[in-house]
């Protein structure tokens, strides 16, 4: 299990308790350092680290406490690179996410079941379908990866390209056009990835989505929401403005997880999430506020 933290101690205790109840064998902690000259960061980052150091998690805790601030993107990129040199798979939570205990069970089952499936790159704990059930199982396959609690494998993360170096050739290809259900959706993501490539957006989540699409990866998505984001507010990196998603509640899964008869990307679910989660910012030029919705 992997925990990414920075400067939000007030959100941490509830998450640490859920992690303890999940009983992981091992927890990796990726903690970025305070930003240079930011006295508030210094105090808050120290408090975060003390909370982790003093909390009895009941498992082995491996800490990467940075001494120089490298930013969220590099902290996650380099941290996951380091962890996947040692581990075959991992469940990843940032400090603003509060999962239901079923999130951990769901991820563990999916990581084992699909560990050798090259067409599946991620497992997410998020569902933005507003109680719509897709397919005949406890989950469905989506082209969209959401990062409010997620999991992946070493075999998938090796395809991560933080610079989206494939973008100039890919954006003009038939392969790019085939991914999208409409010209509007294509234009939206063209704008996003162009900004990522030109370094106008500093994000790890967008390059991960682009890498997944480029290399043919999809995401296992539960038919109920399993993780709540608690980090909406003025001090958030990506979720400063409330938009309704902060009100999402979590649910429990059936005792027995039901596997769908067939597993193909769900066109209707993806179309719905584009319309209700991503398209809402189309033309408003607030793409940086959408990073955590992936």
C-alpha positions as CSV (number, residue, x, y, z in Angstrom):
1,X,0.0,0.0,0.0
2,X,1.2,3.5,-0.8
3,X,0.3,6.8,0.9
4,X,1.2,10.2,-0.6
5,X,1.3,13.1,1.8
6,X,2.4,16.7,1.9
7,X,1.0,19.5,4.2
8,X,-2.6,18.5,5.3
9,X,-2.4,17.0,8.8
10,X,-6.1,17.6,9.5
11,X,-7.2,15.1,6.9
12,X,-4.7,12.4,7.9
13,X,-5.9,10.8,11.0
14,X,-9.2,9.3,9.5
15,X,-7.2,8.0,6.6
16,X,-4.6,6.4,8.8
17,X,-7.3,4.7,10.8
18,X,-8.8,3.2,7.6
19,X,-5.4,2.0,6.5
20,X,-4.9,0.3,9.8
21,X,-8.3,-1.4,9.6
22,X,-7.4,-2.7,6.2
23,X,-4.4,-4.5,7.7
24,X,-1.7,-4.1,5.0
25,X,1.5,-6.0,5.4
26,X,3.5,-3.0,4.3
27,X,2.9,0.8,3.8
28,X,5.1,3.0,1.8
29,X,4.9,6.8,2.6
30,X,5.9,9.4,0.0
31,X,6.2,12.7,1.7
32,X,7.3,15.8,-0.2
33,X,9.3,18.5,1.6
34,X,8.1,22.0,2.4
35,X,8.3,24.6,-0.3
36,X,11.3,26.8,0.0
37,X,10.7,29.8,2.2
38,X,7.1,28.7,3.1
39,X,6.9,28.8,6.9
40,X,3.4,27.4,7.0
41,X,4.6,24.4,4.9
42,X,7.4,23.8,7.3
43,X,5.1,23.5,10.3
44,X,2.4,21.5,8.5
45,X,4.8,19.0,6.9
46,X,6.4,18.4,10.2
47,X,3.0,17.8,11.8
48,X,2.1,15.4,9.0
49,X,5.3,13.4,9.5
50,X,4.8,13.3,13.3
51,X,1.3,12.0,12.9
52,X,2.6,9.2,10.7
53,X,5.5,8.5,13.0
54,X,3.3,8.3,16.1
55,X,0.4,6.3,14.6
56,X,0.5,2.6,15.3
57,X,-0.4,1.2,11.9
58,X,0.3,-2.4,12.8
59,X,2.5,-3.0,9.8
60,X,5.9,-2.3,8.3
61,X,6.1,1.4,7.4
62,X,8.7,2.4,4.8
63,X,9.1,6.2,4.6
64,X,10.5,8.4,1.9
65,X,10.7,11.8,3.6
66,X,12.2,14.3,1.1
67,X,14.4,17.1,2.3
68,X,13.9,19.3,-0.8
69,X,10.5,20.1,-2.3
70,X,10.1,18.5,-5.8
71,X,6.3,19.1,-6.3
72,X,3.4,16.7,-6.5
73,X,4.1,15.4,-10.0
74,X,7.7,14.5,-9.4
75,X,7.0,13.1,-5.9
76,X,4.5,10.7,-7.3
77,X,6.5,9.9,-10.5
78,X,9.8,9.2,-8.7
79,X,8.1,7.6,-5.7
80,X,6.2,5.1,-7.7
81,X,9.2,4.4,-9.9
82,X,11.1,3.6,-6.7
83,X,8.4,1.5,-5.2
84,X,7.8,-0.6,-8.3
85,X,11.4,-1.5,-8.4
86,X,10.6,-3.5,-5.2
87,X,6.9,-4.4,-5.6
88,X,4.8,-6.0,-8.3
89,X,1.6,-3.9,-7.5
90,X,0.4,-1.2,-5.2
91,X,-2.7,0.5,-3.9
92,X,-2.2,4.3,-3.9
93,X,-4.0,6.9,-1.7
94,X,-3.3,10.6,-1.4
95,X,-3.9,12.3,1.9
96,X,-7.2,13.9,0.9
97,X,-8.9,10.6,0.1
98,X,-11.1,8.6,2.6
99,X,-11.8,5.1,1.3
100,X,-14.5,2.7,2.5
101,X,-12.9,-0.5,3.7
102,X,-14.4,-2.3,0.7
103,X,-12.0,-0.2,-1.5
104,X,-9.1,-2.2,-0.2
105,X,-10.9,-5.5,-0.8
106,X,-11.9,-4.5,-4.3
107,X,-8.4,-3.5,-5.2
108,X,-6.8,-6.6,-3.9
109,X,-9.3,-8.8,-5.8
110,X,-8.8,-6.9,-9.0
111,X,-5.0,-6.7,-8.7
112,X,-4.8,-10.5,-8.4
113,X,-7.4,-11.3,-11.1
114,X,-6.0,-9.0,-13.7
115,X,-2.3,-9.0,-12.9
116,X,-1.4,-10.5,-16.2
117,X,-3.9,-8.7,-18.4
118,X,-2.0,-6.3,-20.6
119,X,-5.2,-4.4,-21.6
120,X,-5.8,-3.3,-18.0
121,X,-3.5,-0.6,-16.6
122,X,-5.4,0.6,-13.4
123,X,-8.0,-0.1,-10.8
124,X,-10.0,2.9,-9.5
125,X,-12.1,3.3,-6.4
126,X,-14.2,6.1,-7.9
127,X,-17.6,6.0,-9.6
128,X,-19.1,9.2,-10.9
129,X,-22.2,7.6,-12.5
130,X,-24.8,8.9,-10.1
131,X,-26.1,5.5,-9.1
132,X,-26.3,4.2,-12.7
133,X,-25.2,0.5,-12.8
134,X,-23.3,-0.7,-15.9
135,X,-23.2,-4.3,-17.0
136,X,-23.9,-7.4,-15.0
137,X,-21.1,-7.3,-12.5
138,X,-19.8,-5.4,-9.5
139,X,-17.5,-3.4,-11.9
140,X,-17.0,-2.4,-15.5
141,X,-14.2,-1.4,-17.7
142,X,-13.6,2.3,-18.5
143,X,-11.1,4.2,-20.6
144,X,-11.0,6.8,-17.9
145,X,-8.7,6.5,-14.9
146,X,-9.8,8.4,-11.7
147,X,-7.1,8.9,-9.0
148,X,-9.1,9.4,-5.8
149,X,-7.8,6.0,-4.6
150,X,-6.4,3.7,-7.2
151,X,-4.1,0.8,-7.9
152,X,-1.8,-0.4,-10.6
153,X,1.0,-2.9,-11.4
154,X,4.7,-2.6,-12.2
155,X,4.0,-4.1,-15.6
156,X,1.6,-1.1,-16.4
157,X,3.5,1.7,-14.7
158,X,6.6,1.0,-16.8
159,X,4.6,2.6,-19.7
160,X,4.2,5.9,-17.8
161,X,5.7,8.8,-19.8
162,X,5.6,11.9,-17.8
163,X,6.6,14.1,-20.8
164,X,4.1,12.5,-23.1
165,X,6.9,12.3,-25.7
166,X,4.6,10.3,-28.0
167,X,2.1,13.2,-28.3
168,X,3.3,15.1,-31.5
169,X,2.9,11.9,-33.6
170,X,-0.1,10.5,-31.8
171,X,-2.4,13.5,-32.0
172,X,-2.5,13.3,-35.8
173,X,-3.0,9.6,-36.0
174,X,-6.1,7.5,-36.7
175,X,-5.4,5.8,-33.3
176,X,-6.1,9.1,-31.6
177,X,-9.4,9.7,-33.4
178,X,-10.6,6.1,-32.6
179,X,-10.4,6.7,-28.8
180,X,-13.1,9.3,-28.6
181,X,-16.8,9.2,-29.0
182,X,-17.2,12.7,-30.4
183,X,-15.2,15.6,-32.0
184,X,-16.0,17.6,-28.8
185,X,-14.3,15.0,-26.6
186,X,-11.4,14.8,-29.0
187,X,-10.9,18.6,-29.0
188,X,-11.2,18.7,-25.2
189,X,-8.4,16.1,-24.7
190,X,-6.3,17.6,-27.5
191,X,-6.3,20.9,-25.6
192,X,-5.4,19.1,-22.3
193,X,-2.5,17.0,-23.7
194,X,-1.2,19.9,-25.7
195,X,-0.9,21.9,-22.5
196,X,0.8,19.0,-20.7
197,X,3.3,18.5,-23.6
198,X,4.2,22.2,-23.6
199,X,4.5,22.1,-19.8
200,X,1.7,24.6,-19.2
201,X,0.0,22.0,-16.9
202,X,2.2,20.3,-14.3
203,X,0.4,17.0,-13.7
204,X,1.2,13.3,-13.3
205,X,-2.4,12.2,-13.7
206,X,-2.9,13.5,-17.3
207,X,0.3,11.8,-18.5
208,X,-0.8,8.6,-16.9
209,X,-4.1,8.8,-18.7
210,X,-2.4,9.6,-22.0
211,X,0.1,6.8,-21.5
212,X,-2.7,4.4,-20.7
213,X,-4.6,5.3,-23.9
214,X,-1.5,5.3,-26.1
215,X,-0.4,1.9,-25.0
216,X,-3.9,0.4,-25.0
217,X,-4.7,0.3,-21.2
218,X,-8.1,0.6,-19.5
219,X,-9.3,1.0,-15.9
220,X,-11.4,-1.3,-13.8
221,X,-14.2,0.8,-12.3
222,X,-16.5,-0.3,-9.4
223,X,-20.3,0.1,-10.0
224,X,-20.5,2.1,-6.7
225,X,-18.2,4.8,-5.4
226,X,-15.7,3.5,-2.8
227,X,-13.6,6.6,-2.0
228,X,-14.6,10.1,-0.9
229,X,-12.4,13.2,-1.6
230,X,-12.1,15.2,1.6
231,X,-9.7,17.8,0.2
232,X,-11.9,20.4,-1.4
233,X,-10.9,23.9,-0.2
234,X,-8.7,26.9,-0.6
235,X,-5.5,25.0,0.3
236,X,-6.0,22.2,-2.2
237,X,-3.7,21.8,-5.2
238,X,-6.4,20.6,-7.6
239,X,-9.8,20.9,-5.9
240,X,-10.1,24.4,-4.7
241,X,-13.6,25.0,-6.0
242,X,-16.6,22.8,-5.0
243,X,-18.6,21.5,-7.8
244,X,-20.8,18.7,-6.4
245,X,-18.3,15.9,-6.5
246,X,-17.3,16.7,-2.9
247,X,-20.7,15.5,-1.9
248,X,-20.2,12.0,-3.3
249,X,-20.7,9.3,-0.6
250,X,-19.2,5.9,-0.4
251,X,-21.0,2.6,-0.6
252,X,-20.2,-1.0,0.3
253,X,-19.8,-3.9,-2.2
254,X,-21.6,-7.2,-2.0
255,X,-19.8,-9.8,0.1
256,X,-19.0,-11.6,-3.1
257,X,-17.7,-9.5,-5.9
258,X,-19.5,-10.4,-9.1
259,X,-17.3,-10.5,-12.2
260,X,-18.9,-9.4,-15.5
261,X,-19.5,-12.0,-18.2
262,X,-17.4,-10.0,-20.6
263,X,-15.1,-7.1,-20.1
264,X,-15.1,-4.4,-22.8
265,X,-14.8,-0.6,-22.3
266,X,-18.3,0.7,-21.5
267,X,-19.1,3.4,-24.1
268,X,-22.2,4.7,-22.3
269,X,-20.4,5.1,-18.9
270,X,-17.4,6.8,-20.5
271,X,-19.7,9.2,-22.5
272,X,-21.6,10.0,-19.3
273,X,-18.4,10.7,-17.2
274,X,-17.0,13.0,-19.9
275,X,-20.3,15.0,-20.0
276,X,-20.7,15.3,-16.3
277,X,-17.2,15.5,-14.9
278,X,-14.9,16.8,-17.7
279,X,-17.0,18.7,-20.1
280,X,-18.2,21.0,-17.4
281,X,-14.9,22.9,-17.7
282,X,-14.8,22.9,-21.5
283,X,-14.1,26.5,-22.7
284,X,-13.6,27.8,-19.1
285,X,-9.9,27.3,-19.2
286,X,-9.8,25.8,-15.6
287,X,-8.1,22.5,-16.6
288,X,-5.8,22.7,-13.7
289,X,-8.8,22.2,-11.4
290,X,-9.6,18.9,-12.9
291,X,-6.4,17.0,-12.1
292,X,-7.9,15.1,-9.2
293,X,-11.0,14.1,-11.1
294,X,-9.1,11.7,-13.2
